[in-house]
Amino acid sequence: MAKRVDDWLRQADRDLRHARNSLRNKEYEWACFASQQSAEKALKALYQHLGGEAFGHSLLKMIKDLPARIRPKSELFRIASELDKFYIPTRYPNGFDWGAPMDYFGKKDASDAIRYASTIIKYVKKQISK
């Protein structure tokens, strides 16, 4: 398997930029989803850097499954859990009993998601640069 760490990281950065653009455009549900995606791609880059592969979409599971020597502090576990909540309901109207995702996600959600994704990306880049 070819290592594509840089490709995953570049896309993570681009997805985060998309999240910021969505926040500016008041497309809060998309800012939340793009933030989750950026963190997911960054973590997948880290797994490739370590010689492995991460499957699925749960950021919390990816962080919990990291080798003990680089496993982060508990704050990143909380952040990953928060971002995981944005994977499905930000995109599908049937994630709620009524309304569309745009009715449920606001500016604070989007701002928090961007901050959380930025924290995970920073952690990943620090691990890769060691």
Contacts in CASP RR format, 6 or more apart in sequence:
PFRMAT RR
TARGET T0000
AUTHOR 0000-0000-0000
METHOD contacts of the structure
MODEL  1
MAKRVDDWLRQADRDLRHARNSLRNKEYEWACFASQQSAEKALKALYQHL
GGEAFGHSLLKMIKDLPARIRPKSELFRIASELDKFYIPTRYPNGFDWGA
PMDYFGKKDASDAIRYASTIIKYVKKQISK
1 53 0 8 1.000
3 48 0 8 1.000
3 49 0 8 1.000
3 51 0 8 1.000
4 48 0 8 1.000
5 45 0 8 1.000
5 48 0 8 1.000
5 49 0 8 1.000
5 128 0 8 1.000
6 45 0 8 1.000
8 41 0 8 1.000
8 42 0 8 1.000
8 44 0 8 1.000
8 45 0 8 1.000
8 48 0 8 1.000
9 41 0 8 1.000
9 42 0 8 1.000
9 45 0 8 1.000
9 124 0 8 1.000
9 125 0 8 1.000
9 128 0 8 1.000
11 41 0 8 1.000
12 38 0 8 1.000
12 39 0 8 1.000
12 40 0 8 1.000
12 41 0 8 1.000
12 42 0 8 1.000
12 45 0 8 1.000
12 121 0 8 1.000
12 124 0 8 1.000
13 38 0 8 1.000
13 121 0 8 1.000
14 38 0 8 1.000
15 34 0 8 1.000
15 35 0 8 1.000
15 37 0 8 1.000
15 38 0 8 1.000
15 41 0 8 1.000
16 34 0 8 1.000
16 35 0 8 1.000
16 38 0 8 1.000
16 114 0 8 1.000
16 117 0 8 1.000
16 118 0 8 1.000
16 121 0 8 1.000
18 30 0 8 1.000
18 34 0 8 1.000
18 38 0 8 1.000
19 30 0 8 1.000
19 31 0 8 1.000
19 32 0 8 1.000
19 34 0 8 1.000
19 35 0 8 1.000
19 38 0 8 1.000
19 110 0 8 1.000
19 113 0 8 1.000
19 114 0 8 1.000
19 117 0 8 1.000
20 31 0 8 1.000
20 114 0 8 1.000
22 28 0 8 1.000
22 30 0 8 1.000
22 31 0 8 1.000
22 34 0 8 1.000
22 110 0 8 1.000
23 31 0 8 1.000
23 107 0 8 1.000
23 110 0 8 1.000
23 111 0 8 1.000
23 114 0 8 1.000
26 107 0 8 1.000
27 102 0 8 1.000
28 102 0 8 1.000
28 105 0 8 1.000
28 106 0 8 1.000
28 107 0 8 1.000
28 109 0 8 1.000
28 110 0 8 1.000
29 90 0 8 1.000
29 91 0 8 1.000
29 101 0 8 1.000
29 102 0 8 1.000
29 104 0 8 1.000
29 105 0 8 1.000
30 90 0 8 1.000
31 105 0 8 1.000
31 109 0 8 1.000
31 110 0 8 1.000
31 113 0 8 1.000
31 114 0 8 1.000
32 86 0 8 1.000
32 90 0 8 1.000
32 105 0 8 1.000
32 109 0 8 1.000
32 110 0 8 1.000
32 113 0 8 1.000
33 86 0 8 1.000
33 87 0 8 1.000
33 90 0 8 1.000
33 91 0 8 1.000
35 83 0 8 1.000
35 86 0 8 1.000
35 110 0 8 1.000
35 113 0 8 1.000
35 114 0 8 1.000
35 116 0 8 1.000
35 117 0 8 1.000
36 59 0 8 1.000
36 83 0 8 1.000
36 84 0 8 1.000
36 86 0 8 1.000
36 87 0 8 1.000
36 90 0 8 1.000
36 113 0 8 1.000
36 117 0 8 1.000
38 117 0 8 1.000
38 121 0 8 1.000
39 59 0 8 1.000
39 80 0 8 1.000
39 83 0 8 1.000
39 116 0 8 1.000
39 117 0 8 1.000
39 120 0 8 1.000
39 121 0 8 1.000
40 57 0 8 1.000
40 59 0 8 1.000
40 62 0 8 1.000
42 117 0 8 1.000
42 120 0 8 1.000
42 121 0 8 1.000
42 124 0 8 1.000
42 125 0 8 1.000
43 54 0 8 1.000
43 59 0 8 1.000
43 62 0 8 1.000
43 63 0 8 1.000
43 120 0 8 1.000
43 124 0 8 1.000
44 53 0 8 1.000
44 54 0 8 1.000
44 62 0 8 1.000
45 124 0 8 1.000
45 128 0 8 1.000
46 66 0 8 1.000
46 124 0 8 1.000
46 127 0 8 1.000
46 128 0 8 1.000
47 53 0 8 1.000
47 54 0 8 1.000
47 62 0 8 1.000
49 127 0 8 1.000
49 128 0 8 1.000
50 67 0 8 1.000
50 70 0 8 1.000
54 62 0 8 1.000
54 65 0 8 1.000
57 84 0 8 1.000
57 87 0 8 1.000
58 80 0 8 1.000
58 84 0 8 1.000
59 80 0 8 1.000
59 81 0 8 1.000
59 83 0 8 1.000
59 84 0 8 1.000
59 120 0 8 1.000
60 77 0 8 1.000
60 80 0 8 1.000
60 81 0 8 1.000
60 84 0 8 1.000
62 80 0 8 1.000
63 71 0 8 1.000
63 72 0 8 1.000
63 76 0 8 1.000
63 77 0 8 1.000
63 80 0 8 1.000
64 71 0 8 1.000
64 77 0 8 1.000
66 72 0 8 1.000
70 127 0 8 1.000
72 123 0 8 1.000
76 119 0 8 1.000
76 120 0 8 1.000
76 123 0 8 1.000
79 116 0 8 1.000
79 119 0 8 1.000
79 120 0 8 1.000
80 120 0 8 1.000
82 112 0 8 1.000
82 113 0 8 1.000
82 116 0 8 1.000
83 113 0 8 1.000
83 116 0 8 1.000
83 117 0 8 1.000
83 120 0 8 1.000
86 105 0 8 1.000
86 109 0 8 1.000
86 113 0 8 1.000
88 95 0 8 1.000
89 95 0 8 1.000
89 96 0 8 1.000
89 101 0 8 1.000
89 104 0 8 1.000
90 101 0 8 1.000
90 105 0 8 1.000
91 101 0 8 1.000
92 101 0 8 1.000
93 99 0 8 1.000
93 100 0 8 1.000
93 101 0 8 1.000
95 101 0 8 1.000
96 103 0 8 1.000
96 104 0 8 1.000
END
